[in-house]
Amino acid sequence: MTDSGSSDSRSPLDTETSPLDAAAPEASELPEASGTSEASAAPETSDGPSAPQPDGLDGVWDVVVVGAGPAGASAAHAAAVQGRRVLLLDKAEHPRYKTCGGGIIGPSRDSLPPDFRLPLQDRVHAVTFAYCGRYTRTQRSKQMLFGLVNRDEFDLRLVQAAKQAGAVLVTGVTVTGVEQRGGEHRTALVTAADGRSFEARAVVGADGSASRIGRHVGVTFDQIDLGLEAEIPVPPQVAADWAGRIHLDWGPLPGSYGWVFPKTESSSLTVGVISARGDGERTKQYLADYIRRLGLSGFTPSVESGHLTRCRAEDSPLSRGRVLVAGDAAGLLEPWTREGISYALRSGRLAGEWAVKVAEAGNAAEVRREALNYAFAIKAGLGVEMRAGKQLLGAFERRPYLFHAAVCLVPAAWRAFARTTQGHTTFAQVLRQYRAARKLSALASR
């Protein structure tokens, strides 16, 4: 690594504030836990075969994937490349806007389908850090830290990759639930709001953090955060000033931070903040103040949006019968940064691979074994990373200024940050391998 920590004197410009009109979204109800354990036997019905589909979608699919975001598209691709009959359902047409900064870190890049071409808007080599708008310092890396994409373009290309692998995409489908079918069927039935149903030997739920499929599985959460975001078109000269550099502000609310991700190719800036759910007005004010401090309040956002991120409880199930969950539907994301794309891509690929094994299982015992193997693969990888992220978040909530000082003033801390975004290491490995990191986390947690 040739990363070096240097600073410059660039600081946000102060301008007159303009109140943000976007209200914080209302918190949706949490799915009710079903009380089922990992890969437990699900209630089975003995209904007859589903009614024929008028659009040629009848018959039993090997795998039905619900949700065509990064997790769902990855699952569909992973199953389809094995030559299986795969149906990918989504309620929206692609391309569509998603509230997301669009950062593609190393683990995301490494989890993409072969020959996938990233629609990069910018390549990040520098990070400007601030603590509540003050004590600004920019750190630079000779090697690219990560790339930035617009989610509509990125998700569309993932779906196209899944289709090229053989998956069938059907949009405009609002899934209302899933039923486990026993007896001679040994399938699951995905039902839709328009009365249609789709039968499969295995189902992957990747339908977002308010997942219907997650509710069926019994997914539970122990961390829910509110993210607010504005897409701000700016003149080309302003976009050029931000080219190759992001801004991270450790915010005034516990565990909060703000970000600016430049989309230089389209002359826009993605500006957002995130904090724990429950204080929407203060989170909204944080975003307005952040935009003002950055000197961007004179530009009119093209999109203002918000969403809830939900992080799974450690004992939350990842499967039920022939149904697996991945990505946001499973509550899989990095707890401290709330980064979710890499978790979606990695868990989606694993879900697609294990869904094929579930589809091939001849009896309930084999289904249970493959579902448990999927859960083990998730917990051994992403689960370990999430545990480290929760530890870091707990320390960051108490002593954010220590994290700011470390990443700005301690070269080893900056290199660890850079290597994590590049995909050379993980937070779990940093905590395990570096005594100084463990000491910082322990000190901040007091």
TORKOL-4160 file (C-alpha; in steps of 0.2 Angstrom, whole numbers, padded with zeros to 4 digits, m for minus):
446
<pt num="1" X="0000" Y="0000" Z="0000"/>
<pt num="2" X="0006" Y="0017" Z="m0004"/>
<pt num="3" X="m0008" Y="0027" Z="0005"/>
<pt num="4" X="m0002" Y="0042" Z="0014"/>
<pt num="5" X="m0011" Y="0054" Z="0025"/>
<pt num="6" X="m0009" Y="0072" Z="0020"/>
<pt num="7" X="m0020" Y="0087" Z="0023"/>
<pt num="8" X="m0026" Y="0102" Z="0014"/>
<pt num="9" X="m0035" Y="0117" Z="0020"/>
<pt num="10" X="m0051" Y="0116" Z="0010"/>
<pt num="11" X="m0066" Y="0119" Z="0022"/>
<pt num="12" X="m0085" Y="0120" Z="0019"/>
<pt num="13" X="m0092" Y="0137" Z="0014"/>
<pt num="14" X="m0105" Y="0145" Z="0025"/>
<pt num="15" X="m0120" Y="0152" Z="0016"/>
<pt num="16" X="m0138" Y="0157" Z="0020"/>
<pt num="17" X="m0148" Y="0142" Z="0025"/>
<pt num="18" X="m0164" Y="0136" Z="0016"/>
<pt num="19" X="m0176" Y="0124" Z="0025"/>
<pt num="20" X="m0178" Y="0107" Z="0017"/>
<pt num="21" X="m0195" Y="0103" Z="0012"/>
<pt num="22" X="m0193" Y="0084" Z="0013"/>
<pt num="23" X="m0201" Y="0077" Z="0029"/>
<pt num="24" X="m0194" Y="0062" Z="0037"/>
<pt num="25" X="m0203" Y="0046" Z="0032"/>
<pt num="26" X="m0214" Y="0038" Z="0045"/>
<pt num="27" X="m0207" Y="0022" Z="0053"/>
<pt num="28" X="m0216" Y="0007" Z="0046"/>
<pt num="29" X="m0221" Y="m0007" Z="0058"/>
<pt num="30" X="m0208" Y="m0020" Z="0061"/>
<pt num="31" X="m0212" Y="m0038" Z="0055"/>
<pt num="32" X="m0219" Y="m0049" Z="0069"/>
<pt num="33" X="m0207" Y="m0063" Z="0074"/>
<pt num="34" X="m0214" Y="m0080" Z="0070"/>
<pt num="35" X="m0205" Y="m0089" Z="0083"/>
<pt num="36" X="m0197" Y="m0101" Z="0071"/>
<pt num="37" X="m0179" Y="m0106" Z="0073"/>
<pt num="38" X="m0166" Y="m0106" Z="0059"/>
<pt num="39" X="m0172" Y="m0117" Z="0045"/>
<pt num="40" X="m0187" Y="m0124" Z="0055"/>
<pt num="41" X="m0201" Y="m0133" Z="0047"/>
<pt num="42" X="m0214" Y="m0121" Z="0040"/>
<pt num="43" X="m0233" Y="m0124" Z="0040"/>
<pt num="44" X="m0237" Y="m0133" Z="0024"/>
<pt num="45" X="m0254" Y="m0132" Z="0015"/>
<pt num="46" X="m0261" Y="m0146" Z="0004"/>
<pt num="47" X="m0269" Y="m0134" Z="m0009"/>
<pt num="48" X="m0270" Y="m0140" Z="m0027"/>
<pt num="49" X="m0259" Y="m0134" Z="m0041"/>
<pt num="50" X="m0259" Y="m0115" Z="m0044"/>
<pt num="51" X="m0270" Y="m0108" Z="m0057"/>
<pt num="52" X="m0262" Y="m0107" Z="m0075"/>
<pt num="53" X="m0254" Y="m0091" Z="m0079"/>
<pt num="54" X="m0261" Y="m0081" Z="m0094"/>
<pt num="55" X="m0243" Y="m0074" Z="m0098"/>
<pt num="56" X="m0234" Y="m0091" Z="m0099"/>
<pt num="57" X="m0227" Y="m0090" Z="m0082"/>
<pt num="58" X="m0236" Y="m0106" Z="m0076"/>
<pt num="59" X="m0227" Y="m0122" Z="m0070"/>
<pt num="60" X="m0215" Y="m0125" Z="m0056"/>
<pt num="61" X="m0199" Y="m0114" Z="m0056"/>
<pt num="62" X="m0183" Y="m0120" Z="m0048"/>
<pt num="63" X="m0181" Y="m0103" Z="m0040"/>
<pt num="64" X="m0192" Y="m0088" Z="m0038"/>
<pt num="65" X="m0183" Y="m0072" Z="m0032"/>
<pt num="66" X="m0193" Y="m0058" Z="m0025"/>
<pt num="67" X="m0185" Y="m0041" Z="m0027"/>
<pt num="68" X="m0173" Y="m0036" Z="m0041"/>
<pt num="69" X="m0161" Y="m0025" Z="m0032"/>
<pt num="70" X="m0143" Y="m0030" Z="m0030"/>
<pt num="71" X="m0147" Y="m0045" Z="m0018"/>
<pt num="72" X="m0161" Y="m0051" Z="m0029"/>
<pt num="73" X="m0152" Y="m0049" Z="m0046"/>
<pt num="74" X="m0136" Y="m0057" Z="m0038"/>
<pt num="75" X="m0147" Y="m0072" Z="m0032"/>
<pt num="76" X="m0156" Y="m0074" Z="m0049"/>
<pt num="77" X="m0139" Y="m0073" Z="m0058"/>
<pt num="78" X="m0131" Y="m0086" Z="m0047"/>
<pt num="79" X="m0145" Y="m0098" Z="m0049"/>
<pt num="80" X="m0148" Y="m0095" Z="m0068"/>
<pt num="81" X="m0129" Y="m0098" Z="m0072"/>
<pt num="82" X="m0132" Y="m0116" Z="m0065"/>
<pt num="83" X="m0145" Y="m0119" Z="m0079"/>
<pt num="84" X="m0160" Y="m0118" Z="m0067"/>
<pt num="85" X="m0177" Y="m0111" Z="m0072"/>
<pt num="86" X="m0177" Y="m0094" Z="m0062"/>
<pt num="87" X="m0190" Y="m0081" Z="m0061"/>
<pt num="88" X="m0186" Y="m0063" Z="m0054"/>
<pt num="89" X="m0200" Y="m0053" Z="m0048"/>
<pt num="90" X="m0201" Y="m0034" Z="m0044"/>
<pt num="91" X="m0214" Y="m0021" Z="m0041"/>
<pt num="92" X="m0205" Y="m0007" Z="m0050"/>
<pt num="93" X="m0199" Y="m0005" Z="m0068"/>
<pt num="94" X="m0180" Y="m0003" Z="m0071"/>
<pt num="95" X="m0172" Y="0009" Z="m0070"/>
<pt num="96" X="m0179" Y="0017" Z="m0054"/>
<pt num="97" X="m0172" Y="0029" Z="m0041"/>
<pt num="98" X="m0165" Y="0022" Z="m0025"/>
<pt num="99" X="m0160" Y="0031" Z="m0009"/>
<pt num="100" X="m0142" Y="0027" Z="m0008"/>
<pt num="101" X="m0125" Y="0035" Z="m0009"/>
<pt num="102" X="m0120" Y="0023" Z="m0022"/>
<pt num="103" X="m0102" Y="0019" Z="m0015"/>
<pt num="104" X="m0095" Y="0003" Z="m0023"/>
<pt num="105" X="m0081" Y="m0003" Z="m0011"/>
<pt num="106" X="m0069" Y="m0017" Z="m0014"/>
<pt num="107" X="m0080" Y="m0031" Z="m0007"/>
<pt num="108" X="m0094" Y="m0025" Z="m0019"/>
<pt num="109" X="m0083" Y="m0025" Z="m0034"/>
<pt num="110" X="m0076" Y="m0043" Z="m0030"/>
<pt num="111" X="m0094" Y="m0049" Z="m0029"/>
<pt num="112" X="m0100" Y="m0044" Z="m0046"/>
<pt num="113" X="m0104" Y="m0056" Z="m0060"/>
<pt num="114" X="m0089" Y="m0060" Z="m0072"/>
<pt num="115" X="m0087" Y="m0046" Z="m0085"/>
<pt num="116" X="m0098" Y="m0034" Z="m0076"/>
<pt num="117" X="m0095" Y="m0017" Z="m0082"/>
<pt num="118" X="m0097" Y="m0004" Z="m0068"/>
<pt num="119" X="m0106" Y="0012" Z="m0073"/>
<pt num="120" X="m0094" Y="0023" Z="m0063"/>
<pt num="121" X="m0099" Y="0041" Z="m0060"/>
<pt num="122" X="m0082" Y="0045" Z="m0051"/>
<pt num="123" X="m0067" Y="0037" Z="m0044"/>
<pt num="124" X="m0063" Y="0042" Z="m0026"/>
<pt num="125" X="m0045" Y="0045" Z="m0021"/>
<pt num="126" X="m0048" Y="0057" Z="m0006"/>
<pt num="127" X="m0059" Y="0059" Z="0009"/>
<pt num="128" X="m0062" Y="0076" Z="0018"/>
<pt num="129" X="m0067" Y="0072" Z="0036"/>
<pt num="130" X="m0076" Y="0084" Z="0048"/>
<pt num="131" X="m0082" Y="0083" Z="0065"/>
<pt num="132" X="m0099" Y="0092" Z="0067"/>
<pt num="133" X="m0094" Y="0104" Z="0052"/>
<pt num="134" X="m0077" Y="0108" Z="0060"/>
<pt num="135" X="m0059" Y="0102" Z="0062"/>
<pt num="136" X="m0059" Y="0098" Z="0043"/>
<pt num="137" X="m0045" Y="0088" Z="0036"/>
<pt num="138" X="m0043" Y="0079" Z="0019"/>
<pt num="139" X="m0034" Y="0062" Z="0017"/>
<pt num="140" X="m0028" Y="0056" Z="0000"/>
<pt num="141" X="m0023" Y="0039" Z="m0007"/>
<pt num="142" X="m0013" Y="0036" Z="m0022"/>
<pt num="143" X="m0024" Y="0020" Z="m0026"/>
<pt num="144" X="m0042" Y="0022" Z="m0029"/>
<pt num="145" X="m0052" Y="0020" Z="m0013"/>
<pt num="146" X="m0069" Y="0015" Z="m0021"/>
<pt num="147" X="m0081" Y="0020" Z="m0035"/>
<pt num="148" X="m0097" Y="0029" Z="m0036"/>
<pt num="149" X="m0112" Y="0024" Z="m0046"/>
<pt num="150" X="m0130" Y="0030" Z="m0048"/>
<pt num="151" X="m0141" Y="0016" Z="m0042"/>
<pt num="152" X="m0153" Y="0016" Z="m0056"/>
<pt num="153" X="m0139" Y="0012" Z="m0069"/>
<pt num="154" X="m0131" Y="0000" Z="m0057"/>
<pt num="155" X="m0146" Y="m0010" Z="m0053"/>
<pt num="156" X="m0152" Y="m0010" Z="m0071"/>
<pt num="157" X="m0135" Y="m0018" Z="m0076"/>
<pt num="158" X="m0136" Y="m0031" Z="m0063"/>
<pt num="159" X="m0154" Y="m0036" Z="m0069"/>
<pt num="160" X="m0148" Y="m0037" Z="m0087"/>
<pt num="161" X="m0134" Y="m0048" Z="m0081"/>
<pt num="162" X="m0146" Y="m0060" Z="m0073"/>
<pt num="163" X="m0157" Y="m0060" Z="m0088"/>
<pt num="164" X="m0142" Y="m0064" Z="m0099"/>
<pt num="165" X="m0138" Y="m0079" Z="m0088"/>
<pt num="166" X="m0156" Y="m0085" Z="m0091"/>
<pt num="167" X="m0167" Y="m0078" Z="m0078"/>
<pt num="168" X="m0184" Y="m0072" Z="m0082"/>
<pt num="169" X="m0189" Y="m0054" Z="m0076"/>
<pt num="170" X="m0207" Y="m0049" Z="m0073"/>
<pt num="171" X="m0210" Y="m0032" Z="m0066"/>
<pt num="172" X="m0226" Y="m0023" Z="m0059"/>
<pt num="173" X="m0228" Y="m0038" Z="m0047"/>
<pt num="174" X="m0232" Y="m0033" Z="m0029"/>
<pt num="175" X="m0229" Y="m0049" Z="m0019"/>
<pt num="176" X="m0241" Y="m0051" Z="m0004"/>
<pt num="177" X="m0234" Y="m0067" Z="0004"/>
<pt num="178" X="m0227" Y="m0084" Z="0002"/>
<pt num="179" X="m0235" Y="m0101" Z="0007"/>
<pt num="180" X="m0225" Y="m0117" Z="0010"/>
<pt num="181" X="m0233" Y="m0132" Z="0001"/>
<pt num="182" X="m0231" Y="m0150" Z="0008"/>
<pt num="183" X="m0237" Y="m0167" Z="0002"/>
<pt num="184" X="m0233" Y="m0171" Z="m0016"/>
<pt num="185" X="m0229" Y="m0153" Z="m0020"/>
<pt num="186" X="m0214" Y="m0150" Z="m0010"/>
<pt num="187" X="m0214" Y="m0132" Z="m0016"/>
<pt num="188" X="m0217" Y="m0114" Z="m0010"/>
<pt num="189" X="m0231" Y="m0103" Z="m0018"/>
<pt num="190" X="m0227" Y="m0084" Z="m0020"/>
<pt num="191" X="m0243" Y="m0074" Z="m0021"/>
<pt num="192" X="m0246" Y="m0057" Z="m0029"/>
<pt num="193" X="m0258" Y="m0043" Z="m0026"/>
<pt num="194" X="m0266" Y="m0045" Z="m0043"/>
<pt num="195" X="m0271" Y="m0063" Z="m0039"/>
<pt num="196" X="m0257" Y="m0072" Z="m0048"/>
<pt num="197" X="m0246" Y="m0085" Z="m0039"/>
<pt num="198" X="m0229" Y="m0092" Z="m0044"/>
<pt num="199" X="m0224" Y="m0109" Z="m0038"/>
<pt num="200" X="m0206" Y="m0114" Z="m0035"/>
<pt num="201" X="m0195" Y="m0127" Z="m0027"/>
<pt num="202" X="m0185" Y="m0113" Z="m0018"/>
<pt num="203" X="m0189" Y="m0094" Z="m0015"/>
<pt num="204" X="m0176" Y="m0080" Z="m0011"/>
<pt num="205" X="m0183" Y="m0065" Z="m0003"/>
<pt num="206" X="m0174" Y="m0049" Z="m0007"/>
<pt num="207" X="m0188" Y="m0037" Z="m0006"/>
<pt num="208" X="m0180" Y="m0024" Z="0004"/>
<pt num="209" X="m0180" Y="m0019" Z="0023"/>
<pt num="210" X="m0199" Y="m0020" Z="0024"/>
<pt num="211" X="m0199" Y="m0037" Z="0016"/>
<pt num="212" X="m0215" Y="m0047" Z="0015"/>
<pt num="213" X="m0204" Y="m0063" Z="0013"/>
<pt num="214" X="m0194" Y="m0058" Z="0028"/>
<pt num="215" X="m0209" Y="m0057" Z="0039"/>
<pt num="216" X="m0214" Y="m0074" Z="0033"/>
<pt num="217" X="m0196" Y="m0080" Z="0038"/>
<pt num="218" X="m0197" Y="m0071" Z="0055"/>
<pt num="219" X="m0183" Y="m0059" Z="0053"/>
<pt num="220" X="m0180" Y="m0048" Z="0068"/>
<pt num="221" X="m0170" Y="m0032" Z="0070"/>
<pt num="222" X="m0160" Y="m0024" Z="0084"/>
<pt num="223" X="m0155" Y="m0008" Z="0075"/>
<pt num="224" X="m0166" Y="0004" Z="0064"/>
<pt num="225" X="m0159" Y="0020" Z="0057"/>
<pt num="226" X="m0166" Y="0034" Z="0047"/>
<pt num="227" X="m0157" Y="0040" Z="0032"/>
<pt num="228" X="m0161" Y="0056" Z="0023"/>
<pt num="229" X="m0154" Y="0061" Z="0006"/>
<pt num="230" X="m0154" Y="0074" Z="m0007"/>
<pt num="231" X="m0148" Y="0073" Z="m0025"/>
<pt num="232" X="m0142" Y="0090" Z="m0030"/>
<pt num="233" X="m0138" Y="0095" Z="m0048"/>
<pt num="234" X="m0124" Y="0107" Z="m0048"/>
<pt num="235" X="m0114" Y="0117" Z="m0062"/>
<pt num="236" X="m0100" Y="0108" Z="m0070"/>
<pt num="237" X="m0087" Y="0119" Z="m0062"/>
<pt num="238" X="m0094" Y="0114" Z="m0044"/>
<pt num="239" X="m0095" Y="0096" Z="m0049"/>
<pt num="240" X="m0076" Y="0097" Z="m0055"/>
<pt num="241" X="m0071" Y="0104" Z="m0038"/>
<pt num="242" X="m0078" Y="0088" Z="m0030"/>
<pt num="243" X="m0071" Y="0076" Z="m0042"/>
<pt num="244" X="m0062" Y="0061" Z="m0034"/>
<pt num="245" X="m0066" Y="0067" Z="m0016"/>
<pt num="246" X="m0080" Y="0063" Z="m0004"/>
<pt num="247" X="m0085" Y="0072" Z="0012"/>
<pt num="248" X="m0089" Y="0063" Z="0028"/>
<pt num="249" X="m0095" Y="0073" Z="0043"/>
<pt num="250" X="m0097" Y="0064" Z="0060"/>
<pt num="251" X="m0113" Y="0072" Z="0066"/>
<pt num="252" X="m0121" Y="0079" Z="0081"/>
<pt num="253" X="m0133" Y="0065" Z="0085"/>
<pt num="254" X="m0127" Y="0049" Z="0093"/>
<pt num="255" X="m0120" Y="0037" Z="0079"/>
<pt num="256" X="m0124" Y="0050" Z="0065"/>
<pt num="257" X="m0114" Y="0055" Z="0051"/>
<pt num="258" X="m0116" Y="0065" Z="0034"/>
<pt num="259" X="m0109" Y="0062" Z="0017"/>
<pt num="260" X="m0106" Y="0070" Z="0000"/>
<pt num="261" X="m0104" Y="0058" Z="m0014"/>
<pt num="262" X="m0100" Y="0067" Z="m0031"/>
<pt num="263" X="m0108" Y="0060" Z="m0047"/>
<pt num="264" X="m0096" Y="0070" Z="m0058"/>
<pt num="265" X="m0101" Y="0062" Z="m0074"/>
<pt num="266" X="m0119" Y="0068" Z="m0072"/>
<pt num="267" X="m0114" Y="0084" Z="m0063"/>
<pt num="268" X="m0123" Y="0081" Z="m0046"/>
<pt num="269" X="m0119" Y="0078" Z="m0028"/>
<pt num="270" X="m0128" Y="0065" Z="m0017"/>
<pt num="271" X="m0129" Y="0073" Z="0000"/>
<pt num="272" X="m0136" Y="0063" Z="0015"/>
<pt num="273" X="m0136" Y="0060" Z="0033"/>
<pt num="274" X="m0141" Y="0045" Z="0044"/>
<pt num="275" X="m0145" Y="0043" Z="0063"/>
<pt num="276" X="m0155" Y="0031" Z="0074"/>
<pt num="277" X="m0173" Y="0031" Z="0071"/>
<pt num="278" X="m0184" Y="0041" Z="0083"/>
<pt num="279" X="m0178" Y="0059" Z="0081"/>
<pt num="280" X="m0184" Y="0063" Z="0063"/>
<pt num="281" X="m0185" Y="0082" Z="0065"/>
<pt num="282" X="m0167" Y="0083" Z="0072"/>
<pt num="283" X="m0161" Y="0072" Z="0058"/>
<pt num="284" X="m0170" Y="0083" Z="0045"/>
<pt num="285" X="m0162" Y="0098" Z="0053"/>
<pt num="286" X="m0145" Y="0090" Z="0052"/>
<pt num="287" X="m0146" Y="0088" Z="0034"/>
<pt num="288" X="m0152" Y="0106" Z="0031"/>
<pt num="289" X="m0138" Y="0112" Z="0042"/>
<pt num="290" X="m0125" Y="0101" Z="0033"/>
<pt num="291" X="m0131" Y="0107" Z="0016"/>
<pt num="292" X="m0129" Y="0125" Z="0021"/>
<pt num="293" X="m0112" Y="0122" Z="0028"/>
<pt num="294" X="m0106" Y="0115" Z="0012"/>
<pt num="295" X="m0112" Y="0130" Z="0002"/>
<pt num="296" X="m0125" Y="0120" Z="m0007"/>
<pt num="297" X="m0141" Y="0127" Z="m0001"/>
<pt num="298" X="m0142" Y="0138" Z="m0016"/>
<pt num="299" X="m0145" Y="0123" Z="m0028"/>
<pt num="300" X="m0162" Y="0115" Z="m0029"/>
<pt num="301" X="m0162" Y="0096" Z="m0026"/>
<pt num="302" X="m0169" Y="0086" Z="m0040"/>
<pt num="303" X="m0174" Y="0072" Z="m0028"/>
<pt num="304" X="m0177" Y="0072" Z="m0009"/>
<pt num="305" X="m0180" Y="0055" Z="m0001"/>
<pt num="306" X="m0178" Y="0045" Z="0015"/>
<pt num="307" X="m0178" Y="0027" Z="0020"/>
<pt num="308" X="m0176" Y="0016" Z="0036"/>
<pt num="309" X="m0161" Y="0004" Z="0037"/>
<pt num="310" X="m0164" Y="m0011" Z="0047"/>
<pt num="311" X="m0150" Y="m0022" Z="0055"/>
<pt num="312" X="m0154" Y="m0040" Z="0060"/>
<pt num="313" X="m0153" Y="m0046" Z="0077"/>
<pt num="314" X="m0139" Y="m0059" Z="0079"/>
<pt num="315" X="m0151" Y="m0073" Z="0082"/>
<pt num="316" X="m0163" Y="m0068" Z="0068"/>
<pt num="317" X="m0167" Y="m0083" Z="0056"/>
<pt num="318" X="m0161" Y="m0083" Z="0038"/>
<pt num="319" X="m0173" Y="m0096" Z="0031"/>
<pt num="320" X="m0189" Y="m0105" Z="0034"/>
<pt num="321" X="m0193" Y="m0121" Z="0025"/>
<pt num="322" X="m0189" Y="m0118" Z="0006"/>
<pt num="323" X="m0188" Y="m0099" Z="0008"/>
<pt num="324" X="m0171" Y="m0090" Z="0011"/>
<pt num="325" X="m0169" Y="m0071" Z="0014"/>
<pt num="326" X="m0154" Y="m0060" Z="0008"/>
<pt num="327" X="m0149" Y="m0042" Z="0008"/>
<pt num="328" X="m0160" Y="m0029" Z="0017"/>
<pt num="329" X="m0174" Y="m0042" Z="0018"/>
<pt num="330" X="m0163" Y="m0052" Z="0030"/>
<pt num="331" X="m0156" Y="m0036" Z="0039"/>
<pt num="332" X="m0139" Y="m0038" Z="0032"/>
<pt num="333" X="m0129" Y="m0022" Z="0032"/>
<pt num="334" X="m0113" Y="m0015" Z="0040"/>
<pt num="335" X="m0120" Y="m0008" Z="0057"/>
<pt num="336" X="m0108" Y="0007" Z="0059"/>
<pt num="337" X="m0107" Y="0014" Z="0041"/>
<pt num="338" X="m0124" Y="0006" Z="0036"/>
<pt num="339" X="m0116" Y="0001" Z="0020"/>
<pt num="340" X="m0127" Y="m0012" Z="0012"/>
<pt num="341" X="m0123" Y="m0014" Z="m0007"/>
<pt num="342" X="m0108" Y="m0026" Z="m0003"/>
<pt num="343" X="m0119" Y="m0036" Z="0009"/>
<pt num="344" X="m0133" Y="m0037" Z="m0004"/>
<pt num="345" X="m0121" Y="m0043" Z="m0017"/>
<pt num="346" X="m0113" Y="m0056" Z="m0006"/>
<pt num="347" X="m0128" Y="m0063" Z="0002"/>
<pt num="348" X="m0138" Y="m0063" Z="m0014"/>
<pt num="349" X="m0125" Y="m0073" Z="m0023"/>
<pt num="350" X="m0124" Y="m0086" Z="m0008"/>
<pt num="351" X="m0143" Y="m0086" Z="m0007"/>
<pt num="352" X="m0144" Y="m0090" Z="m0026"/>
<pt num="353" X="m0132" Y="m0104" Z="m0025"/>
<pt num="354" X="m0140" Y="m0112" Z="m0010"/>
<pt num="355" X="m0158" Y="m0110" Z="m0017"/>
<pt num="356" X="m0152" Y="m0121" Z="m0031"/>
<pt num="357" X="m0147" Y="m0134" Z="m0018"/>
<pt num="358" X="m0164" Y="m0132" Z="m0008"/>
<pt num="359" X="m0173" Y="m0134" Z="m0025"/>
<pt num="360" X="m0164" Y="m0151" Z="m0028"/>
<pt num="361" X="m0167" Y="m0157" Z="m0010"/>
<pt num="362" X="m0178" Y="m0172" Z="m0010"/>
<pt num="363" X="m0186" Y="m0171" Z="0007"/>
<pt num="364" X="m0188" Y="m0160" Z="0022"/>
<pt num="365" X="m0172" Y="m0166" Z="0030"/>
<pt num="366" X="m0162" Y="m0161" Z="0015"/>
<pt num="367" X="m0170" Y="m0144" Z="0014"/>
<pt num="368" X="m0166" Y="m0141" Z="0032"/>
<pt num="369" X="m0148" Y="m0146" Z="0030"/>
<pt num="370" X="m0145" Y="m0135" Z="0015"/>
<pt num="371" X="m0154" Y="m0120" Z="0023"/>
<pt num="372" X="m0143" Y="m0122" Z="0038"/>
<pt num="373" X="m0128" Y="m0122" Z="0027"/>
<pt num="374" X="m0133" Y="m0106" Z="0019"/>
<pt num="375" X="m0136" Y="m0098" Z="0037"/>
<pt num="376" X="m0118" Y="m0105" Z="0042"/>
<pt num="377" X="m0110" Y="m0097" Z="0026"/>
<pt num="378" X="m0119" Y="m0080" Z="0030"/>
<pt num="379" X="m0114" Y="m0080" Z="0049"/>
<pt num="380" X="m0096" Y="m0086" Z="0046"/>
<pt num="381" X="m0093" Y="m0071" Z="0034"/>
<pt num="382" X="m0105" Y="m0057" Z="0035"/>
<pt num="383" X="m0110" Y="m0061" Z="0053"/>
<pt num="384" X="m0092" Y="m0059" Z="0059"/>
<pt num="385" X="m0091" Y="m0042" Z="0050"/>
<pt num="386" X="m0107" Y="m0036" Z="0057"/>
<pt num="387" X="m0102" Y="m0041" Z="0075"/>
<pt num="388" X="m0087" Y="m0030" Z="0073"/>
<pt num="389" X="m0097" Y="m0016" Z="0065"/>
<pt num="390" X="m0109" Y="m0016" Z="0080"/>
<pt num="391" X="m0094" Y="m0015" Z="0092"/>
<pt num="392" X="m0087" Y="0000" Z="0082"/>
<pt num="393" X="m0104" Y="0009" Z="0082"/>
<pt num="394" X="m0106" Y="0007" Z="0101"/>
<pt num="395" X="m0089" Y="0015" Z="0103"/>
<pt num="396" X="m0092" Y="0029" Z="0090"/>
<pt num="397" X="m0109" Y="0033" Z="0098"/>
<pt num="398" X="m0099" Y="0038" Z="0114"/>
<pt num="399" X="m0083" Y="0045" Z="0108"/>
<pt num="400" X="m0085" Y="0051" Z="0089"/>
<pt num="401" X="m0071" Y="0064" Z="0091"/>
<pt num="402" X="m0058" Y="0050" Z="0095"/>
<pt num="403" X="m0063" Y="0042" Z="0079"/>
<pt num="404" X="m0061" Y="0058" Z="0070"/>
<pt num="405" X="m0044" Y="0062" Z="0078"/>
<pt num="406" X="m0038" Y="0044" Z="0074"/>
<pt num="407" X="m0042" Y="0044" Z="0055"/>
<pt num="408" X="m0036" Y="0062" Z="0053"/>
<pt num="409" X="m0020" Y="0061" Z="0064"/>
<pt num="410" X="m0014" Y="0043" Z="0065"/>
<pt num="411" X="m0007" Y="0037" Z="0048"/>
<pt num="412" X="m0011" Y="0019" Z="0053"/>
<pt num="413" X="m0029" Y="0022" Z="0056"/>
<pt num="414" X="m0031" Y="0031" Z="0040"/>
<pt num="415" X="m0022" Y="0016" Z="0031"/>
<pt num="416" X="m0034" Y="0004" Z="0040"/>
<pt num="417" X="m0049" Y="0015" Z="0034"/>
<pt num="418" X="m0042" Y="0015" Z="0016"/>
<pt num="419" X="m0038" Y="m0003" Z="0015"/>
<pt num="420" X="m0056" Y="m0008" Z="0022"/>
<pt num="421" X="m0064" Y="0002" Z="0008"/>
<pt num="422" X="m0052" Y="m0005" Z="m0005"/>
<pt num="423" X="m0057" Y="m0023" Z="0001"/>
<pt num="424" X="m0040" Y="m0028" Z="0007"/>
<pt num="425" X="m0046" Y="m0030" Z="0025"/>
<pt num="426" X="m0062" Y="m0029" Z="0036"/>
<pt num="427" X="m0066" Y="m0021" Z="0052"/>
<pt num="428" X="m0066" Y="m0038" Z="0060"/>
<pt num="429" X="m0048" Y="m0041" Z="0054"/>
<pt num="430" X="m0043" Y="m0023" Z="0060"/>
<pt num="431" X="m0050" Y="m0026" Z="0077"/>
<pt num="432" X="m0042" Y="m0044" Z="0078"/>
<pt num="433" X="m0025" Y="m0039" Z="0071"/>
<pt num="434" X="m0021" Y="m0022" Z="0078"/>
<pt num="435" X="m0020" Y="m0019" Z="0096"/>
<pt num="436" X="m0021" Y="0000" Z="0094"/>
<pt num="437" X="m0038" Y="m0002" Z="0086"/>
<pt num="438" X="m0044" Y="m0013" Z="0100"/>
<pt num="439" X="m0038" Y="m0001" Z="0113"/>
<pt num="440" X="m0046" Y="0014" Z="0104"/>
<pt num="441" X="m0063" Y="0004" Z="0103"/>
<pt num="442" X="m0061" Y="0000" Z="0122"/>
<pt num="443" X="m0057" Y="0018" Z="0126"/>
<pt num="444" X="m0071" Y="0025" Z="0116"/>
<pt num="445" X="m0084" Y="0013" Z="0124"/>
<pt num="446" X="m0080" Y="0018" Z="0142"/>
